[in-house]
Amino acid sequence: MRGDGVIHEVKKTFSKCKFVQRPDGSLLTPGSLPSPDTGRWVASRKADVVMAVEAGILTLEEACGRYRLTVEEFRGWQNAFRRFGARGLKVTTKAPASGTRSRPKEKTIEPEVIASRP
């Protein structure tokens, strides 16, 4: 598993793990999971949920229900975390303040006009 630091692998023979060590050395426990009412998903909170599921602290179904995620959304977080660590979970663009999603306007580049000399 790839991440920002050392993440201790949990053997699949255990049905539930009670904690996992985060890349910074701190422990992720059931009590330190993000609140179910989390409104702003920063990369570290997403990473905590992914690590909790992978370590067996939460099942995929529990995580999706608790945090109102789709399986596809969770799998996206999981794939980004596995490939790039917590940095892969950062949002790179912001949605407009109105809450609607729209594509950013493309810049129009005017063609350069070259004046011919007499």
C-alpha positions as CSV (number, residue, x, y, z in Angstrom):
1,M,0.0,0.0,0.0
2,R,1.3,3.4,-0.9
3,G,0.8,6.5,1.2
4,D,2.5,9.5,2.7
5,G,4.4,7.4,5.2
6,V,4.5,3.9,6.7
7,I,1.1,2.3,7.1
8,H,1.2,-1.0,8.9
9,E,-0.5,-3.7,6.9
10,V,-3.2,-5.6,8.8
11,K,-3.5,-9.3,8.2
12,K,-6.7,-10.3,6.7
13,T,-7.1,-13.1,9.2
14,F,-8.4,-10.6,11.8
15,S,-12.1,-9.8,11.5
16,K,-11.9,-6.3,13.0
17,C,-8.9,-4.2,13.8
18,K,-9.2,-1.7,16.7
19,F,-6.6,0.8,15.4
20,V,-4.2,1.6,12.6
21,Q,-1.2,3.8,12.6
22,R,-1.4,6.9,10.4
23,P,1.5,8.0,8.2
24,D,2.4,10.7,10.8
25,G,2.6,8.0,13.6
26,S,-0.6,8.8,15.4
27,L,-3.2,6.1,15.9
28,L,-6.5,6.0,14.0
29,T,-9.2,4.4,16.3
30,P,-12.9,4.1,16.0
31,G,-13.2,7.1,18.4
32,S,-10.9,9.3,16.2
33,L,-12.8,8.8,13.0
34,P,-14.4,11.8,11.3
35,S,-17.8,12.8,12.5
36,P,-20.8,11.4,10.5
37,D,-21.9,15.1,10.2
38,T,-18.6,16.1,8.4
39,G,-19.5,18.8,5.9
40,R,-16.0,19.6,4.5
41,W,-14.0,16.6,3.3
42,V,-10.3,17.5,3.5
43,A,-7.7,15.0,2.3
44,S,-6.8,13.9,5.8
45,R,-10.4,13.0,6.7
46,K,-10.8,11.1,3.4
47,A,-7.6,9.2,4.2
48,D,-8.8,8.3,7.6
49,V,-12.0,6.7,6.2
50,V,-10.0,4.8,3.6
51,M,-7.5,3.5,6.1
52,A,-10.3,2.6,8.5
53,V,-12.0,0.5,5.9
54,E,-8.8,-1.2,4.7
55,A,-7.8,-1.9,8.3
56,G,-11.2,-3.4,9.2
57,I,-12.2,-0.6,11.7
58,L,-15.2,0.0,9.4
59,T,-16.7,-2.1,6.7
60,L,-17.3,-0.6,3.3
61,E,-21.0,-0.7,3.9
62,E,-20.6,1.0,7.3
63,A,-18.4,3.7,5.9
64,C,-20.8,4.5,3.0
65,G,-23.8,4.6,5.3
66,R,-22.1,6.6,8.0
67,Y,-20.7,9.2,5.7
68,R,-23.4,9.1,3.0
69,L,-21.0,8.0,0.3
70,T,-21.6,6.0,-2.8
71,V,-19.4,2.9,-3.3
72,E,-18.0,4.6,-6.4
73,E,-17.1,7.7,-4.5
74,F,-15.3,5.6,-1.8
75,R,-13.5,3.6,-4.5
76,G,-12.3,6.8,-6.1
77,W,-10.9,7.9,-2.7
78,Q,-9.3,4.5,-2.2
79,N,-7.7,4.4,-5.7
80,A,-6.3,8.0,-5.3
81,F,-5.0,7.1,-1.8
82,R,-3.3,3.9,-3.0
83,R,-1.7,5.7,-5.9
84,F,-0.7,9.0,-4.4
85,G,-1.3,8.9,-0.7
86,A,-3.3,11.7,1.1
87,R,-2.1,14.2,-1.5
88,G,-4.1,12.3,-4.1
89,L,-7.3,13.1,-2.1
90,K,-6.9,16.9,-2.3
91,V,-9.4,18.8,-4.3
92,T,-7.8,20.8,-7.0
93,T,-10.7,22.9,-8.2
94,K,-13.5,24.5,-6.3
95,A,-17.2,24.4,-7.3
96,P,-18.9,27.7,-7.9
97,A,-20.4,29.3,-4.7
98,S,-23.9,28.8,-6.0
99,G,-23.5,25.0,-5.5
100,T,-23.9,24.2,-9.2
101,R,-21.2,22.5,-11.0
102,S,-20.0,24.0,-14.2
103,R,-17.0,23.8,-16.4
104,P,-14.5,26.5,-16.1
105,K,-14.5,29.0,-18.9
106,E,-11.9,28.3,-21.5
107,K,-9.5,31.1,-22.3
108,T,-9.9,32.5,-25.7
109,I,-6.6,33.2,-27.3
110,E,-6.8,35.8,-30.0
111,P,-4.7,35.1,-33.0
112,E,-1.6,37.2,-33.3
113,V,-1.9,39.7,-36.1
114,I,1.3,40.4,-37.9
115,A,1.2,43.6,-39.9
116,S,2.8,43.4,-43.2
117,R,5.5,46.0,-43.9
118,P,5.3,48.0,-47.1
